[in-house]
Each structure stands twice: as C-alpha cells, then as structure tokens.
Amino acid sequence: MVRQIISVFLFFFCFICNAQQYIGNKGKITFFSEAPIENISAVNNNVSAVYDSDTQEIVFQLKIKDFIFPKKLMQEHFNENYLESDIYPTSVFQGKVFDQNTDNVRVHGSLSIHGEKNQIVVDGELFHKQDVVNIKALFSIKLEDYNIDIPKLVIYNIAEVIEINVDIELKEIL
C-alpha cells in the first residue's frame, strides 16, 4: 500500500515537473485615452501573470489602484468615479492561445473589469527563450462593455475606446 502511494505521488510529481509553467509579477500594462480636450494615460508596473506552455493557457491579474497617472487628480477620479476600485479592486484576464505563427499569437479569453466579464480576442507576441517568456500585446476595449459610465460633463475628456498595452516577462517555475 505504501509503495502504491509513493508511486502515485512520484507519478504526479514527474507530471508537474514536466509541465512548463512561467510566472511573473512585475509586468507592465498601460492604457491610453485619446480625447478632443485631453489625453489620459496611466501605467501599472505590478501586473502578475502565469503562462502554461503545455496547455497554452494564460492568466493576468492586476490591482486597479496600482495604475499611476501623471496627475494625482486623474488618478483619484479614475479610482473613485470611474473604476470604483474600492468595489472592484482587480482586473483579470483568463485566456488560451489558439493561433500561433512563430512569435505572433492570437489569444481568446475573458477580461473582467469593473465587475463585468467579456470575451475578447487579442493579437500579440509571445517570445520564448530558454527559461523566459516575454508577452506583448496591444488591443482596445470599449468602456460601455464594462459598464463604465462617462458623465456628460466630461464626455470630451475621456475616450469611449481605450487602448491597452501589455508587456511582461515571465520566468520558468522550477
């Protein structure tokens, strides 16, 4: 009986060891809003991600409050009035690579922002060198898809479509 338990344990251990999983927690996501009166941009340098090269699954997660703006007032309005980061503190993307041509990939998954979850397709780049994977992507989202309201008073200050830029380095889990 003990031998069987040890055999099962070793089987699962070997299976886990053969899986190539990568993790990172200092990824960068920026967003940009181009509007007639004012452009708005912010950066988050604390994005976490996990990628499994065997299953081609990927997960990104970030805290909304970790976005840094050039103006403190923009950051305050972003967190309190638009993204309501006290109520919806995180954003998560869960997806899977379904098309790959050398370093170019297409990923399908769900993006959760502001309590809303939508299916999206993202084109990007996935570079794999030895024990490191770099992921880059550029895509756009519509604020209305995530139930983010723009008050009429500032309609010319904030774009309805926001450009998202992803850049993260993941290291192999040993």
N, C-alpha and C positions, 0 to 999 in steps of 0.2 A: 504493500500500500504506500509506504513512504517513497519507494522508488518511482511509483506512478506519479505521485505528487511532484517529486523533483523533476521527473521527465516533462510533465506538463508545464511546470514553471520554466524550465530551460527552453522548451519549445517557444513559449510566448516571449521570453527574454530575447531569444535569437530573432524572432519575428520583429520585435520592436527595434532591435539593433540594426536590422537590415533596412528599415524604413528611413528614408532621407527626409528629415524634417529640419526646417530652418526657422529661426526666431530672431526678432529684432524689436527694440523698444525705444529707439531714438530716430524713428522715421520722420519725414517732413511732409506735411500737407499744407499747401497754400490755397487760398481762394482769392478770386478777383471779381469785382463787380464794376462793370463799366456803365456809368450812367451820365446823362447830359450835364448835371451840375457838379457831380463829384465822383471820382473813382474811389473804391474801397478795396483794401487788401488786408489780409491777415495771414499769419504763419503759425503753425503748430509743430514744434520740434519734438514732441513726446508721443508720437504715434507708435503703437505696438502692432506687430503682425506676426503671423505664423503661416508657413507655406509647407505643404507636404508634396514633395516631387513625385511620389508614387501615385497618390490619388489625384494630384493636380488641384487640390483644394487650398484655398487661401482665406484668411480672416484678418481684417484690420479693425482696430478699435482705437478710439481717441476720446479724451475728455474735452467737452466743448469749451470749458473755461481756460483751457491751455492755449487757445488762439490769442495771439498778441497782435494788436493793431498799432499803427503809427500814432494814433490819437487816443488818449485814455477815454474820452467821451464816446468815441465809436465803440470801443470795447464794452463799455458799460451798457450802451443801448443794445448792442448785439446780444449780450448775455441776459439782460433783464426784459427787453421789449420784444425781441425777435425770436431767438432760440430758446428763451426761458430755461437757461441751463440749470437752474435750481430744480426744476421739474423734470427736465430731460437732460441729464448730465453727460450722456455719452452718445456717440455715433458709432455704428458697427456696419461693416461690410463683410458678408459671407458669400464666397463665390467659388467657381471652379473654371479652370482653363478648359475651353472646349475647342479652341483652334490655335495651332501654333505653327509658325513658319520661321525657322531659325530663332532669332531673338524676339520676333514680333508675336504677340499673343492677343487673343480675344477671350475675355473673361465674362461669364454670365453669373449674376448673383443678386442678392438682395441688399439694399442700402437702407439703413434705418437712421433717420434724423428727425428730431422733434416729435418723437412718438409715432411717426409714420414710416412704413416699410414699403419700398417699391423695388420691383425687378428692373435691373439695368444691365446693359452690355457695355463693357469698357475695352477699348483697344489700348494696348500698352506694349512695353518692352520688358522682357524677363531675361536677364543676363546671368548665366551660371558659370562661375569659375571656381574650381576646386571646392572649398568649403564655404563659399559665399554666393548668395543670390542677391542681385540688385533688381528692384522693380521700379519702373517709371510708368506713369500714365497721365494723360490729360483728357478730361471729359467735362461735360456741363450738366447741371441739374436745373430744373425749374423750381422756384420757391413754392409755387402753388401745389406742386406734387407732394410737398412735405408739410402742408398746412401752415406755412409761414406767411403771415399777413404783413403787407406793406401798407401803412396808413396813407391815406390820400395826401396828407400834408407833406410827406417826403417821397412821393412817387417818383420824382425826378432825381432823387439822390441815390436810389437803390435799384439796381437792375433786376428784372424778373428772372433772368437766367444767370447763373453764377458759374464761373469757370473754376474747376478744381484741378490742382496739380499734385501728383503723388511722387515721392522719391524716397525710397527706403532701402537699406542694406540689411540683409538677414544672414545670420551665421548658423552653420550646421550645429544641430544639437548632438552632442557626442554621447 
